[in-house]
Amino acid sequence: MWVVKLGGSLGRSPRLTDWLRTLKSSGVAIVPGGGEFADTVRRTQARLGFSDEAAHAMAILAMAQYGLMLKGLEPLLETARNPAALRTVLEEGKSAIWLPHPDDIAVKPGWAVTSDSLAVWLAGRIGARDLVLIKSAPLPPVEASVGAAQASGLVDQAFGCFLRAGTTRAWLCHCDRHQEFAAALRTPADLFTRIAA
């Protein structure tokens, strides 16, 4: 079972619709980034000074907004609001977009935890063996330590803690590789960059 995290930066890329076409028939759980919706939360918190708890909840809802946008772009994708419902859809062989709600996610609030770490959290909840994060930034060719991935901004600062707490394997894939993606799910080391915990 695979979890695929679509970074918010893909919202500004012509590759987004290519990815949605690929993923709709791949039988995967899709974790949306926050994209411009989360950026709005960051800017508004900086201007008004409300709490990290409020900003964290708003950023999770920004992920759900991004997910609804993905559904609007590719109506054949299913949606699910919690891990149990998501797993049910996956067991039917369909792909589904996770629409998270802050009340369902018990993690410490703060900007150190973004959709990257929440993708690891979700993978653990649904028993997914593998997670791949789709990124638009240049990637190391074969493997990167989680520390190096954090230092280069490829994953958030809490990612390592979430990854080490479970058994999910984490990978990176460049957004230009969508045509090769389906085959790589069977042999991920041929295409993806492994994040070593």
C-alpha positions in Angstrom: 0.0 0.0 0.0 1.3 3.4 -1.0 0.8 7.0 0.2 1.7 9.7 -2.3 2.2 13.3 -1.0 1.6 15.9 -3.7 3.5 19.0 -2.7 1.8 22.4 -2.6 4.2 23.8 -5.1 2.7 21.5 -7.8 -0.3 23.8 -7.7 1.7 26.2 -9.8 3.1 23.5 -12.1 1.6 22.3 -15.5 2.6 18.8 -14.2 -0.2 18.7 -11.7 -2.9 17.5 -14.1 -0.4 14.9 -15.4 0.0 13.6 -11.9 -3.7 13.4 -11.2 -4.2 11.4 -14.4 -1.5 9.0 -13.3 -2.6 8.7 -9.7 -6.3 8.1 -10.4 -5.7 4.6 -11.6 -2.8 3.7 -9.2 -4.7 2.7 -6.1 -2.9 5.0 -3.8 -3.7 7.4 -0.9 -3.0 11.0 -1.9 -2.0 13.5 0.7 -2.4 17.1 -0.4 0.1 19.8 0.5 -1.2 23.1 1.8 0.0 25.1 -1.2 -1.1 28.7 -1.5 -3.9 28.0 1.1 -1.3 27.3 3.8 0.9 30.2 2.6 -2.1 32.4 3.4 -2.3 31.0 6.9 1.4 31.8 7.5 1.1 35.4 6.2 -2.0 36.0 8.3 -0.5 34.6 11.4 2.6 36.8 10.9 0.4 39.9 10.5 -2.2 39.2 13.3 -0.1 37.1 15.7 -2.6 34.4 16.6 -1.5 31.2 18.3 0.4 28.3 16.7 -2.5 26.0 17.8 -4.9 28.1 15.6 -2.4 28.3 12.8 -1.8 24.5 12.9 -5.5 23.8 12.7 -5.9 26.3 9.9 -3.0 24.8 7.9 -4.5 21.3 8.2 -7.8 22.7 6.8 -5.6 24.3 4.0 -4.6 20.8 3.1 -8.2 19.8 2.9 -8.9 22.8 0.6 -6.0 21.8 -1.7 -7.4 18.3 -1.7 -10.8 19.6 -2.7 -9.1 21.5 -5.5 -7.5 18.2 -6.7 -10.9 16.5 -6.7 -12.2 19.4 -8.7 -9.5 18.9 -11.3 -9.9 15.1 -11.4 -13.5 14.2 -10.5 -12.8 10.4 -10.8 -10.7 10.5 -7.6 -12.4 9.5 -4.4 -12.1 11.5 -1.2 -11.9 10.3 2.4 -11.9 12.3 5.6 -10.3 9.8 8.0 -7.8 7.0 7.9 -10.4 4.2 8.3 -12.5 5.5 5.3 -9.3 6.0 3.3 -8.2 2.4 3.9 -11.7 1.1 2.8 -11.4 2.9 -0.5 -7.8 1.6 -1.1 -9.0 -1.9 -0.4 -11.4 -1.5 -3.3 -8.4 -0.8 -5.5 -9.2 2.9 -5.9 -7.2 6.0 -5.3 -8.4 8.5 -2.8 -7.5 12.0 -1.6 -7.2 12.5 2.1 -9.2 15.5 3.4 -7.7 15.9 6.9 -9.4 17.6 9.8 -7.5 19.0 12.8 -9.8 17.2 15.3 -8.6 13.8 13.9 -4.9 14.4 14.2 -3.2 14.4 17.6 0.2 15.9 16.9 2.0 18.8 18.5 1.0 22.0 16.8 3.6 24.2 15.1 5.1 24.9 11.7 7.8 22.2 12.2 5.0 19.7 11.3 3.8 20.2 7.8 2.0 17.9 5.3 5.2 16.0 4.9 5.2 14.7 8.4 1.4 14.3 8.3 1.9 12.0 5.3 4.1 9.8 7.5 1.5 9.9 10.2 -1.2 8.9 7.8 0.9 6.1 6.4 1.3 4.6 9.8 -2.5 4.9 10.5 -3.5 3.0 7.4 -0.6 0.5 7.5 1.1 1.7 4.3 4.5 0.2 3.7 5.7 3.1 1.5 5.4 6.8 1.2 6.6 8.9 -1.7 6.8 12.6 -1.7 6.5 14.3 -5.1 8.9 17.3 -5.2 9.7 20.0 -7.8 13.2 20.7 -6.3 16.3 18.8 -7.5 16.8 15.5 -5.7 19.8 13.4 -4.7 20.1 10.4 -7.1 19.8 7.4 -4.9 19.6 8.0 -1.2 19.5 10.9 1.3 19.7 10.8 5.1 16.7 12.3 6.7 19.0 14.9 8.2 20.3 15.9 4.8 16.7 16.0 3.4 15.7 18.3 6.2 18.7 20.5 5.9 18.0 21.0 2.2 14.3 21.8 2.7 13.1 18.7 1.0 11.1 17.6 4.1 10.0 19.4 7.3 11.9 19.5 10.6 9.7 17.0 12.3 9.8 14.4 9.5 12.7 12.4 11.0 10.8 11.9 14.3 7.7 10.7 12.6 9.6 8.4 10.2 11.7 6.8 13.0 8.5 6.2 15.1 7.1 3.8 12.5 8.0 1.3 9.9 7.0 3.1 6.7 9.7 3.5 4.0 10.0 7.1 2.7 11.0 8.1 -0.9 11.3 11.2 -3.0 10.2 11.5 -6.7 10.7 14.4 -9.0 7.6 15.9 -10.5 8.9 15.4 -14.0 8.9 11.6 -13.6 5.1 11.0 -13.7 5.2 8.8 -16.8 7.5 6.4 -15.0 5.7 6.4 -11.7 3.3 3.5 -12.1 6.2 1.0 -12.8 8.2 2.5 -10.0 5.6 1.4 -7.4 6.7 -2.2 -8.0 10.5 -1.4 -7.9 10.8 2.0 -6.2 14.6 2.0 -5.9 14.8 2.1 -9.7 13.3 5.6 -9.8 12.9 7.1 -6.4 15.4 8.5 -3.9 15.2 6.7 -0.6 15.1 8.8 2.6 17.2 6.9 5.1 16.0 7.3 8.7 
